[in-house]
Each structure stands twice: as C-alpha cells, then as structure tokens.
C-alpha cells in the first residue's frame, strides 16, 4: 500500500508538473503574440529617416495622412522588408525546431549543419548562371526560379545529412556536426567557384547577400516566397505529434501509429522548403534556428505542440529586432543582418556546447 501510494504520488506530481508546463507554454505563446506586433511596428518606424512611430500609429488608427516621403519609405520600402523579416525569422526558427526534434539533438540547425549552405549554392547558381545555358529552364519559372533552386539545394543537403548521420534509427551528434561541416565546405567551394566567375555587378550583390540582408525586400520577392513559407508554417502543427513520438525512439513512435519513414520525408521536405525559400531572398542569416527553439525548450519544455508555434513567433520577433539594430546602429549605413545574428548566436552556440558537455552547469 505504501509503495502504491508513492507511485500514485509520483504520477500526481508528474501530471501537475506537465500541467504547469502546459499553462506556462500557453502564457509564453500569448506573450509572444503580443510582442510580435510591437516588434513589427517598432521595426517599421525605425531607421535612418524621420518617420516616427507616433506618426505611423496616427496614420493607422486615426487616419492621419503621412508626408509623401514617409509614405514611400514606410509602405514601399520598410513594410515589405519588415514582413519579409517576420517570415524569414519564423521560418528559420521553425526549421531549427523541426530539425532538432527530427535529429533528437539541440545542436541541429539549418545554418550550423550546412542546410543553408546548400540552399545558398542553389540560389547563387541561378544568380550567376541564370543568363547562360540555364536560361531556357529558368525563364518559364519567372520570380519562382530563385526560391525553387534554393529549395532544391536545401533538400539535397538535408537528405544527405540525414542519411550520413543516422544509422539503425539513431543519430550520431558527432557525425551530424562533422558531416554538416563537410557538406557546408563542399557547398561553399562550389559557391566560391561561381562567385569567381561572376561579373562585377553580380559580385557586389553576392557579397552583401552572402552576409545576410533584407535590404532587397520587395513585394514581388515577398509574393514569390510567401506561398512556400506559408505552406511550411501551416504544415508545422501537423508535425508536432510525430516529433513528440519520435523523441521516445523510432520503435516507440512506430508503435504509437506514426509512419516513421513517411514522417521523416515530410519533415525534411518542410525544412528544405522553408530554409530554401528564405535563403533565396535573405542570404546567410545564421543562429536564429538554434537560439529561439533552445531558449523556449528551457522555458516551456520539449512538447512540440507548443514549441513549434512558439519558436516561429520568437524567431520572427528576434529577427525583426536584429534587423532594426542592423539599420540603426551605424545609420545612415546598414550592417548585414547576418553579422548581428552571428554576434549574438555564436556565443550562445558555444555555451550550449559547453553545457551539453557538462563544463557549464546551468
């Protein structure tokens, strides 16, 4: 009887803890839902021009007309940029959360393991060789050629990485990181070769694009990646159950009714689509996919029903804040946003490595 009481008490405490985590997760998501429009408006009003937040709010809520110059700056330049920043941040963070659940490792991230490098190779191929022998294949695709090429590169990289790092249903962390480094190096070598043969105009574009930037955001580009990113974001809630089951092992996931191989294929395609689309328009923006999911996992736990939407929201907020900093720190000049995210994300990544190895115990 005493042992049964202890077991019941243990189950009761576990259920209560899970309930507390569930309540906390909902609260965090609610807070992020409030933070996103605030970050959106703040980023929309910040920059080298004098378009203020007060004037913008009066224009939105009171119907007061903005000055002609402010109207162009806000609605034709900043608004597509801020909207793209939110999509890019949400996609990168969501891709990181899915990859970490798929590989069952918190170090997985599209940028760290080479997926972004594969997407960049596909995009650079179109930019440099688009007017050559590839022209007959690219012209019918129009503005979708660049996102599709980046998607193909990301898909090939993700599939290769998964096959190399996973053996008998278990993913080796060391193999994943080393394979990611090798794949990124190979993609970087081919990208470097294409940059070598690029003309001066393409070279200037690729140099700034490679560091990550939202400066070239337009409504046309937003429309080109919008359907792909929207499809990936809409598919995310349907991945939560499979990722939760996969955390218990592939055999257990299969017994729970998850078609493991088909689920892996769907998850890989979703990650490749989201990563490829955003890399095509924003270039190399790293560490968002590893910082946002890990912070949330520490805060609300590993339940992907809450982790995936929370990661998308936090990723959007973080990238909007990073882009705002990139536009204002050295105004009227502009820092590449990849420099800002790397400056914050790289130390965080090192802290994670030390924490996993037990050198830092927090």
C-alpha positions as a printed Julia matrix, in Angstrom:
362×3 Matrix{Float64}:
  0.0    0.0     0.0
  2.81   2.36    0.88
  4.57   1.62   -2.43
  1.32   2.16   -4.33
  0.86   5.45   -2.55
  4.35   6.54   -3.54
  3.72   5.6    -7.18
  0.38   7.46   -7.18
  2.04  10.49   -5.6
  4.8   10.4    -8.2
  2.28  10.23  -11.03
  0.34  13.07   -9.45
  3.44  15.27   -9.22
  4.38  14.46  -12.83
  0.89  15.31  -14.07
  0.89  18.52  -12.08
  4.31  19.48  -13.48
  3.16  18.77  -17.03
  0.05  20.83  -16.38
  2.18  23.7   -15.07
  4.37  23.48  -18.17
  1.28  23.5   -20.36
 -0.06  26.61  -18.67
  3.33  28.28  -18.91
  3.61  27.37  -22.59
  0.23  28.93  -23.36
  1.23  32.03  -21.42
  4.51  32.33  -23.29
  2.75  31.97  -26.65
  0.26  34.67  -25.6
  3.12  37.0   -24.64
  4.88  36.34  -27.95
  1.64  37.06  -29.82
  1.63  40.47  -28.12
  5.34  41.06  -28.71
  5.19  40.36  -32.45
  3.02  43.34  -33.48
  5.01  45.58  -31.11
  8.29  44.48  -32.73
  6.66  44.82  -36.16
  5.61  48.44  -35.53
  8.92  49.31  -33.87
 10.88  47.94  -36.82
  8.54  49.67  -39.26
  9.16  53.06  -37.68
 12.91  52.74  -37.0
 15.59  53.69  -39.48
 17.67  56.48  -40.93
 14.62  58.56  -41.95
 12.48  60.63  -39.6
  9.29  58.59  -40.0
  8.3   58.29  -36.35
  6.31  55.65  -34.54
  3.79  58.27  -33.38
  3.12  59.43  -36.94
  2.78  55.81  -38.07
  0.3   54.98  -35.28
 -1.73  58.08  -36.08
 -1.81  57.04  -39.72
 -3.0   53.53  -38.84
 -5.51  54.27  -36.07
 -6.55  57.91  -36.61
 -6.41  58.05  -40.39
 -4.0   60.99  -40.44
 -2.08  61.28  -43.7
  1.67  60.79  -43.68
  4.03  63.0   -45.61
  4.62  61.84  -49.18
  8.22  60.86  -48.44
  7.25  58.97  -45.27
  4.51  57.13  -47.17
  7.03  55.86  -49.73
  9.57  54.93  -47.06
  7.11  53.08  -44.85
  4.77  51.38  -47.3
  7.07  50.74  -50.27
 10.41  50.1   -48.56
 10.02  49.21  -44.91
  6.72  47.34  -44.92
  7.8   44.6   -47.37
 11.13  44.42  -45.56
  9.56  44.02  -42.12
  7.01  41.49  -43.42
  9.82  39.51  -45.03
 11.87  39.72  -41.83
  9.0   38.21  -39.84
  8.61  35.39  -42.38
 12.35  34.71  -42.51
 12.71  34.65  -38.73
  9.67  32.42  -38.27
 10.86  30.01  -40.99
 14.42  29.72  -39.67
 13.32  29.18  -36.06
 10.64  26.7   -37.06
 13.11  24.81  -39.27
 15.56  24.66  -36.38
 12.92  23.3   -34.01
 11.84  20.63  -36.51
 15.44  19.6   -37.22
 16.24  19.38  -33.52
 13.21  17.17  -32.99
 13.97  15.06  -36.05
 17.61  14.51  -35.1
 16.76  14.47  -31.4
 19.58  16.89  -30.75
 19.51  20.57  -29.69
 22.53  21.43  -31.86
 20.74  20.81  -35.16
 20.15  24.0   -37.12
 19.89  24.75  -40.84
 22.86  27.11  -40.68
 25.12  25.03  -38.42
 24.75  21.71  -40.25
 25.08  23.05  -43.79
 21.46  23.17  -44.99
 21.63  26.93  -45.51
 24.89  26.47  -47.44
 23.16  24.04  -49.81
 20.3   26.49  -50.29
 22.8   29.28  -50.93
 24.54  27.18  -53.58
 21.27  26.68  -55.42
 20.46  30.39  -55.24
 23.93  31.52  -56.33
 23.79  29.12  -59.27
 20.68  30.89  -60.55
 22.11  34.37  -59.91
 25.39  33.71  -61.74
 24.33  31.26  -64.46
 20.77  32.42  -64.97
 21.62  34.19  -68.22
 23.66  31.35  -69.69
 22.74  27.8   -70.66
 20.21  27.65  -67.8
 18.14  30.49  -69.28
 15.66  28.24  -71.21
 14.86  26.38  -67.97
 14.69  29.47  -65.73
 12.65  31.86  -67.85
  9.36  29.88  -67.58
  9.68  29.92  -63.78
  9.99  33.7   -63.55
 10.36  35.01  -59.99
  9.98  31.48  -58.59
 13.26  30.28  -60.11
 15.43  31.52  -57.23
 13.32  30.06  -54.37
 12.96  26.75  -56.23
 16.71  26.48  -56.81
 17.4   27.25  -53.14
 14.77  24.7   -52.13
 16.44  22.04  -54.3
 19.82  22.78  -52.73
 18.42  22.69  -49.2
 16.51  19.46  -49.88
 19.57  17.68  -51.27
 21.69  18.84  -48.33
 19.13  17.86  -45.67
 18.54  14.42  -47.17
 22.28  13.76  -47.47
 22.92  14.91  -43.91
 20.17  12.69  -42.53
 21.44   9.63  -44.39
 25.01  10.2   -43.18
 24.18  10.97  -39.54
 21.5    8.33  -38.91
 22.26   4.65  -38.57
 19.84   1.99  -37.3
 17.42   4.67  -36.17
 19.98   6.55  -34.08
 21.54   9.88  -34.98
 25.16  10.48  -34.07
 25.8   14.04  -32.89
 29.47  13.9   -33.88
 28.64  12.53  -37.32
 25.93  15.14  -37.79
 28.24  18.05  -36.96
 31.19  16.69  -38.94
 29.0   15.82  -41.93
 27.43  19.27  -41.72
 30.86  20.89  -41.74
 31.92  18.79  -44.74
 28.69  19.49  -46.66
 28.93  23.21  -45.89
 32.57  23.21  -47.06
 31.69  21.47  -50.32
 28.77  23.82  -50.95
 30.99  26.76  -50.05
 33.65  25.59  -52.52
 31.17  25.42  -55.4
 29.65  28.73  -54.33
 33.14  30.26  -54.31
 33.76  28.95  -57.81
 30.57  30.58  -59.04
 31.5   33.83  -57.33
 34.9   33.66  -59.02
 33.3   33.66  -62.48
 30.65  36.27  -61.6
 30.83  39.75  -63.11
 31.3   42.91  -61.02
 27.6   43.61  -60.57
 26.84  40.04  -59.54
 29.88  40.04  -57.24
 28.72  43.1   -55.33
 25.25  41.63  -54.98
 26.53  38.24  -53.84
 29.0   39.66  -51.33
 26.33  41.62  -49.45
 23.74  38.88  -49.91
 26.1   36.22  -48.5
 26.33  38.09  -45.19
 22.57  38.11  -44.87
 20.37  41.09  -45.58
 16.77  42.12  -46.01
 17.7   45.26  -47.92
 16.46  43.88  -51.23
 12.98  43.05  -49.93
 10.18  43.89  -52.36
  6.54  42.94  -52.71
  7.49  40.79  -55.71
 10.02  38.76  -53.69
  7.59  38.52  -50.8
  4.97  37.13  -53.16
  7.49  34.65  -54.57
  8.39  33.07  -51.23
  5.06  33.68  -49.48
  3.23  30.53  -50.66
  6.19  28.26  -49.86
  6.76  29.71  -46.41
  3.02  29.76  -45.65
  2.73  26.09  -46.61
  5.67  25.17  -44.36
  4.25  27.17  -41.43
  0.81  25.63  -41.88
  2.3   22.13  -42.0
  4.18  22.61  -38.72
  1.27  21.86  -36.32
  0.77  18.5   -38.04
  4.4   17.59  -37.31
  4.1   18.11  -33.54
  2.6   14.7   -32.74
  5.2   12.85  -34.8
  8.1   14.79  -33.28
  6.81  14.11  -29.76
  6.56  10.4   -30.56
  9.97  10.38  -32.23
 11.54  11.75  -29.06
 10.79   8.37  -27.46
 12.62   6.5   -30.23
 11.66   5.32  -33.68
 10.41   1.93  -32.47
  8.1    3.51  -29.9
  6.92   6.08  -32.47
  6.01   3.25  -34.82
  4.03   1.51  -32.09
  2.19   4.77  -31.44
  0.95   4.78  -35.0
  3.47   7.11  -36.63
  4.64   6.1   -40.1
  8.24   6.94  -39.26
  9.81   6.94  -42.72
  6.99   8.9   -44.32
  7.06  11.35  -41.43
 10.8   11.88  -41.87
 10.33  12.59  -45.56
  7.59  15.14  -44.87
  9.66  16.85  -42.15
 12.75  17.01  -44.37
 10.77  18.49  -47.27
  9.17  21.07  -44.96
 12.56  22.14  -43.57
 14.1   22.3   -47.03
 11.19  24.33  -48.42
 11.22  26.85  -45.59
 15.01  27.2   -45.48
 15.43  27.31  -49.24
 12.78  29.97  -49.72
 14.13  32.36  -47.1
 17.81  31.88  -48.0
 16.93  32.76  -51.6
 15.79  36.23  -50.58
 17.76  36.97  -47.41
 21.09  35.2   -47.82
 23.0   33.66  -44.96
 21.34  34.52  -41.64
 22.59  32.12  -39.01
 21.81  31.0   -35.47
 18.15  32.09  -35.33
 17.17  28.45  -35.77
 19.24  27.33  -32.81
 18.74  30.2   -30.36
 14.95  30.53  -30.45
 13.99  26.83  -30.06
 16.55  26.17  -27.35
 15.52  29.17  -25.25
 11.92  28.07  -25.49
 12.73  24.45  -24.73
 14.36  25.58  -21.48
 11.33  27.72  -20.68
  8.29  25.68  -21.76
  9.67  22.18  -22.23
 10.03  19.89  -25.26
  6.35  19.45  -26.17
  6.28  20.31  -29.87
  2.59  21.21  -29.75
  3.72  24.42  -28.05
  7.38  24.53  -29.05
  6.78  24.82  -32.81
  4.38  27.79  -32.8
  6.34  29.49  -30.02
  9.58  29.06  -31.99
  8.03  30.62  -35.09
  6.81  33.61  -33.07
 10.08  34.12  -31.19
 12.11  33.72  -34.39
 10.05  36.44  -36.07
 10.49  38.77  -33.07
 14.24  38.16  -32.81
 14.88  38.76  -36.5
 12.8   41.94  -36.53
 14.83  43.25  -33.59
 18.09  42.19  -35.24
 17.11  43.91  -38.48
 16.17  47.05  -36.58
 19.58  47.03  -34.9
 21.3   46.46  -38.26
 19.55  49.53  -39.71
 20.09  51.87  -36.77
 23.43  51.04  -35.11
 25.55  52.59  -37.89
 22.84  54.73  -39.54
 22.67  56.01  -42.22
 24.76  52.98  -43.25
 23.46  49.46  -42.68
 25.04  46.37  -41.17
 24.36  43.0   -42.8
 21.86  41.3   -40.53
 23.9   38.07  -40.57
 26.62  39.89  -38.63
 24.15  40.84  -35.89
 22.68  37.36  -35.53
 26.13  35.75  -35.57
 27.44  38.14  -32.92
 24.66  37.01  -30.58
 24.16  33.44  -31.75
 27.78  32.22  -31.87
 28.46  32.75  -28.13
 25.1   31.14  -27.39
 26.06  28.13  -29.5
 29.37  27.79  -27.65
 27.53  27.98  -24.33
 25.25  25.18  -25.5
 28.24  23.01  -26.42
 29.81  23.59  -23.0
 26.52  22.95  -21.24
 25.94  19.68  -23.1
 29.43  18.51  -22.23
 28.81  19.35  -18.56
 31.51  22.04  -18.34
 28.88  24.64  -17.61
 26.08  23.53  -15.31
 23.14  25.93  -15.5
